[in-house]
Structure formats: C-alpha cells, structure tokens
Amino acid sequence: MKCKKIKELLLTDYYDNELPEDTVKQLRDHLKICSVCRRLEEEIKTSSLESLKNVIQLEAPQEIWLNIKDGIQQQATGKAGFLSKYKERLESIIQNKKPVLALVPVLATVIIAINLMKPAVPLETNVSDYLDEQISFYASLDNGGSNISNGSIDFGTDIEYFFL
C-alpha cells in the first residue's frame, strides 16, 4: 500500500474498526516500515483518541429510558392520545418528587376547567350600560352652560373669539 492510501485509512476507517482484517494487516505492516505514516498514526492517537479517554460518561436517568420505551410501544400499537400523554407526564413529575412542577399543570388544568364551566355573560347588557354611561356623561358636559344660536357655539371663553 502507498502512503496516501494509508493516511486516508488512518483518518477514516482504521480507528472505527471498519476495515477487513487483511487490510488492517497490510496497514500495520506499512506502519512498521514507514516512519512518516507511523508519526501520523501517533498524532492521531494523541490528539483524538487519548483526549476521549478522559471524558466522563454520563448515564441517562431511568425515566428517560422508560419514556422512550413507552413511546415506541405506543407507536407500535397506535394509541398515543393527548390525555394519556398528559396523564403520563403528570405521573412522571409526581413520581420524581417535584411537587412544585406537579402543581403547575394541575393548577393550569383546574383554571381551564373553571373557565370552560363559567356561563357566558350576555354582551348586550354590557354594551347598553356603557352607552347609557356615555350619554349621561356627554349630557353633563353641556349642563346648560353653552349658548348655541344661529349655528355658533359660545362657551363664554376668550379663546373662542380668537378661533371662531
């Protein structure tokens, strides 16, 4: 094998263990005799593979795996309704002993239910009350203080003479 092919394999399939055994043997034989390719292999090891050894592997909480499993089962059976998902979510929050987080969706559900059960207030009574208030307000503004004669309005102020 030529150095160009070795470099390509080192950077791609060799460290992923995706090469056939005979190709791996040829690659290792080449590395024994070629110092340039051997140096590249050492650089790749130190820069990428060695740095990954210090990485801490975290495990996902059991709840996540259960949710994934439930989701797969629900897709397989075809029953993933809104209420069942909502119920499962509430149960998982309560089981995790996070009462504050459990309280929020419960309160939201209660508030929505109360608002849906309220009888609607007729709109006509509110509008007619508003109009009555407006009419009485405008009537109180005039209060007999204006003098309307021949189409001219006189409120008894000097500014009217200037503009009118």
Buried (B, 14 or more C-beta within 10 A) or exposed (E): BEEEBBBEBBEEBBBEEEBEEEBBEBBEEBBEEBEEBBEBBEEBEEEEEEEEEEEEEEEEEEEEEEBEEBEEEBEEEEEEEEEEEEEBEBEBBBEEEEEEEBEEEEEEEEEEEEEEEEEEEEEEEEEEEEEEEEEEEEEEEEEEEEEEEEEEEEEEEEEEEEEE
